[in-house]
């Protein structure tokens, strides 16, 4: 089991920004949010994972490239920026899209 706390000067919750709070995390799940200013880790701004629901690529990778290594590097780059889920949106000629939508070999 892994437990730790995070101090956030500003935490974006479902109900808006909360100032100066401590977030208790156990096994990757938030257990509590309470007022405080001391924790194992700290952040000026803290939000839950972001979801990009329309993305074509980035950092030199375009999803129609169908390159497994490029895809992995791109996804790790997004994760490092706080993105926890994406909905890749290919666009282009139909022939190109058919190739992209086939399994990577």
N, C-alpha and C positions, 0 to 999 in steps of 0.2 A: 504494500500500500504506500502511496505517495501523497503526502499532505504538505501544503505550504500556504503562505498568505502573500497577497500582493497589495501594497498601498497604491492608491490612485489619487492623484490630485483632482482629476476629473474622470469619472467613469460613465460611459454612455450605456444606460440601462434601457429596458423596454419603456420606462416611464420618463425618459429624459436624462439629463446630466445629474450626477450625484457628486458633490464635492467632498474631498478629504475623507475617503472611506477605505476600509480594509476588506478585501475579498478573500474568503477562505475557500481553498480548493482541495478536494480529496479525490484521488484517482481520476483527475481530469474533469471533475464535475464541480461546479460552484455550489458550495454548501451554505454559505452565508455572505451577506454584505452588511457591514456595520460601520458606524463612525469610528474614526481612529486615524493614527498617523504613523504607526510602527508596524512593519511587516518584514518578511524574508526578502521580498523584492519590491521595487517601486517603479512607478511610471507616472509621467506627467499626464498623459492622456491614455485611457484604456478603453477599448471597445470589444465587443464580442466579434467572432470571425465574420468577415465580409463575404458577400456572395455577389459575383459578377454574372448576371443572367443574360448577357449578350456580349460576347467577346470573340474577336477574329484571330487573335494572336498578340504577339508583342515581343520586344527584345530580340528582334531578328527572326522570330519563329512565326509562321503563319500556319493555321491548322490544316490547310489543304496540302501541306508539305508531306504529310503521312510519314514522318520521321520519328520513330520511337524515342531515340536519344534526345532529339530536339524537344519533343513533347514533355519528356521527364524534366529536362532542365527548365523549360518554361513554367511548368507547374510548380517546381520548387521555388522559382523566383517569385511567383505569385504568392505562395505560402509564406515566404519571408516577409512579404508586404502586408500580411494579415488576411489574405483571401483564402477562405476555407472551402469554397465550392465555385465551380464555373459551369456555364452552359455554352460550350463552344458553338459558334454559328459560322459554318462555311458559306461562302458565296463564290460565284463564278460560273463558268460554262457548265452545262449539265454533264458533259463527258468527264470533266475534271472532278465534279462532285461525286460521280459514281465511283471513281477511283478512290477518293478520300474515304467514302463510306464503306468500302470493303475492308475486311480485317487486315491489320498490319501483319506482315509476314517476316 
